[in-house]
Amino acid sequence: MANSIETLVQDYGWIHTAIGLIGNAAFFAGSILFLPRFEPLKTWGVWLFIVGAGLMLVGSAGNLMVKVYEARHKRAQG
């Protein structure tokens, strides 16, 4: 399992940034739906906030894993 996580972090580190960007976009869209003009869509705004925040959290955690892995790899080589 650890090896598969290392592969995910090493080979697909960019995906964490993409997940974070999708989360940011969802959060932004949710913010717009809180404007008075979009009052009937307020529930969608809440859900976009929740999903966006979750995706941003996953993206940031993934980026942290990439940095930790790179630091360990650099220390092991040097």
Backbone hydrogen bonds in HBPLUS format (Angstrom, degrees):
<---DONOR---> <-ACCEPTOR-->    atom                        ^
c    i                          cat <-CA-CA->   ^        H-A-AA   ^      H-
h    n   atom  resd res      DA  || num        DHA   H-A  angle D-A-AA Bond
n    s   type  num  typ     dist DA aas  dist angle  dist       angle   num
A0005-ILE N   A0001-MET O   3.04 MM   4  6.38 152.1  2.12 151.6 159.6     1
A0006-GLU N   A0002-ALA O   2.93 MM   4  6.21 157.3  1.98 149.5 155.7     2
A0007-THR N   A0003-ASN O   2.95 MM   4  6.20 154.2  2.01 145.5 152.5     3
A0008-LEU N   A0004-SER O   2.93 MM   4  6.13 158.4  1.97 143.2 149.1     4
A0009-VAL N   A0005-ILE O   2.86 MM   4  6.09 160.0  1.90 151.3 156.7     5
A0010-GLN N   A0006-GLU O   2.74 MM   4  5.82 165.2  1.76 151.1 156.0     6
A0011-ASP N   A0007-THR O   2.79 MM   4  5.60 163.9  1.81 148.2 153.5     7
A0012-TYR N   A0008-LEU O   3.03 MM   4  5.20 141.2  2.19 123.6 134.0     8
A0015-ILE N   A0012-TYR O   3.09 MM   3  5.68 151.3  2.18 114.5 121.9     9
A0016-HIS N   A0013-GLY O   3.32 MM   3  5.93 147.8  2.43 113.1 119.4    10
A0017-THR N   A0014-TRP O   3.12 MM   3  5.42 125.2  2.43 103.9 116.8    11
A0018-ALA N   A0014-TRP O   3.18 MM   4  6.57 156.0  2.24 148.9 155.8    12
A0019-ILE N   A0015-ILE O   2.88 MM   4  6.13 158.2  1.92 150.0 155.5    13
A0020-GLY N   A0016-HIS O   2.99 MM   4  6.17 159.5  2.03 142.8 148.6    14
A0021-LEU N   A0017-THR O   2.91 MM   4  6.18 152.6  1.98 148.1 155.6    15
A0022-ILE N   A0018-ALA O   2.97 MM   4  6.24 158.1  2.02 151.3 156.7    16
A0023-GLY N   A0019-ILE O   2.95 MM   4  6.20 156.0  2.01 148.0 155.1    17
A0024-ASN N   A0020-GLY O   2.85 MM   4  6.15 151.2  1.93 146.0 154.1    18
A0025-ALA N   A0021-LEU O   2.92 MM   4  6.19 157.2  1.98 148.3 154.0    19
A0026-ALA N   A0022-ILE O   2.93 MM   4  6.21 158.1  1.98 149.8 155.6    20
A0027-PHE N   A0023-GLY O   2.90 MM   4  6.09 159.9  1.94 149.4 155.2    21
A0028-PHE N   A0024-ASN O   2.89 MM   4  6.09 157.2  1.94 148.1 154.4    22
A0029-ALA N   A0025-ALA O   2.89 MM   4  6.12 163.7  1.91 150.8 155.2    23
A0030-GLY N   A0026-ALA O   2.85 MM   4  6.04 158.2  1.90 148.6 155.1    24
A0031-SER N   A0027-PHE O   2.96 MM   4  6.21 145.5  2.08 141.6 151.0    25
A0031-SER N   A0028-PHE O   3.10 MM   3  5.02 118.1  2.50  92.2 107.4    26
A0032-ILE N   A0028-PHE O   3.11 MM   4  6.49 152.1  2.19 149.0 155.6    27
A0033-LEU N   A0029-ALA O   3.14 MM   4  6.48 151.4  2.22 147.3 154.8    28
A0034-PHE N   A0031-SER O   3.12 MM   3  5.42 158.7  2.17 106.7 113.3    29
A0035-LEU N   A0032-ILE O   3.03 MM   3  5.66 168.0  2.05 120.5 124.0    30
A0038-PHE N   A0035-LEU O   2.94 MM   3  5.63 146.8  2.05 122.3 130.8    31
A0039-GLU N   A0036-PRO O   3.24 MM   3  5.20 152.3  2.32 117.7 113.4    32
A0041-LEU N   A0038-PHE O   2.81 MM   3  5.45 151.5  1.89 125.2 134.4    33
A0042-LYS N   A0039-GLU O   3.15 MM   3  5.27 162.2  2.19 118.2 117.4    34
A0044-TRP N   A0041-LEU O   3.01 MM   3  5.35 120.3  2.38 106.4 120.8    35
A0045-GLY N   A0041-LEU O   3.09 MM   4  6.49 150.0  2.18 148.2 157.5    36
A0045-GLY N   A0042-LYS O   3.01 MM   3  4.88 114.7  2.46  91.0 107.5    37
A0046-VAL N   A0042-LYS O   2.97 MM   4  6.38 148.1  2.07 149.4 157.6    38
A0047-TRP N   A0043-THR O   3.06 MM   4  6.40 163.0  2.09 150.4 154.1    39
A0048-LEU N   A0044-TRP O   2.83 MM   4  6.07 154.4  1.89 150.1 157.8    40
A0049-PHE N   A0045-GLY O   2.93 MM   4  6.11 149.1  2.02 143.0 151.5    41
A0050-ILE N   A0046-VAL O   2.97 MM   4  6.32 160.5  2.01 152.1 156.5    42
A0051-VAL N   A0047-TRP O   2.86 MM   4  6.05 174.5  1.86 155.3 156.8    43
A0052-GLY N   A0048-LEU O   2.78 MM   4  5.67 157.9  1.83 140.7 148.5    44
A0053-ALA N   A0049-PHE O   2.83 MM   4  5.95 162.0  1.86 150.1 155.1    45
A0054-GLY N   A0050-ILE O   2.99 MM   4  6.17 157.9  2.04 146.9 153.2    46
A0055-LEU N   A0051-VAL O   2.89 MM   4  6.15 162.1  1.93 154.9 159.4    47
A0056-MET N   A0052-GLY O   2.88 MM   4  6.09 156.0  1.94 149.0 156.0    48
A0057-LEU N   A0053-ALA O   2.96 MM   4  6.15 151.6  2.04 143.8 151.5    49
A0058-VAL N   A0054-GLY O   2.94 MM   4  6.25 160.8  1.98 151.4 156.0    50
A0059-GLY N   A0055-LEU O   2.85 MM   4  6.01 164.0  1.87 149.8 154.6    51
A0060-SER N   A0056-MET O   2.90 MM   4  6.05 159.2  1.94 146.3 151.9    52
A0061-ALA N   A0057-LEU O   2.90 MM   4  6.08 160.1  1.94 150.3 156.1    53
A0062-GLY N   A0058-VAL O   2.90 MM   4  6.08 156.5  1.96 148.7 155.3    54
A0063-ASN N   A0059-GLY O   2.92 MM   4  6.18 155.7  1.98 145.7 152.5    55
A0064-LEU N   A0060-SER O   2.91 MM   4  6.15 151.3  1.99 146.0 153.9    56
A0065-MET N   A0061-ALA O   2.96 MM   4  6.28 155.1  2.03 145.9 152.5    57
A0066-VAL N   A0062-GLY O   2.98 MM   4  6.30 153.3  2.05 148.8 155.9    58
A0067-LYS N   A0063-ASN O   3.03 MM   4  6.32 161.5  2.07 148.6 152.7    59
A0068-VAL N   A0064-LEU O   2.89 MM   4  6.15 161.0  1.92 155.9 161.2    60
A0069-TYR N   A0065-MET O   2.89 MM   4  6.00 166.4  1.90 151.0 155.1    61
A0070-GLU N   A0066-VAL O   2.89 MM   4  6.07 164.4  1.91 152.0 156.6    62
A0071-ALA N   A0067-LYS O   2.93 MM   4  6.07 155.0  1.99 145.0 151.8    63
A0072-ARG N   A0068-VAL O   2.92 MM   4  6.16 162.6  1.95 153.9 158.4    64
A0073-HIS N   A0069-TYR O   2.87 MM   4  6.03 161.7  1.90 152.7 158.3    65
A0074-LYS N   A0070-GLU O   2.89 MM   4  5.99 154.3  1.96 143.6 150.7    66
A0075-ARG N   A0071-ALA O   2.91 MM   4  6.10 157.5  1.97 146.5 152.7    67
A0076-ALA N   A0072-ARG O   2.90 MM   4  6.08 153.4  1.97 147.8 155.1    68
A0077-GLN N   A0073-HIS O   3.14 MM   4  6.34 141.8  2.29 139.2 148.4    69
A0078-GLY N   A0074-LYS O   3.02 MM   4  6.16 146.0  2.14 145.1 154.5    70
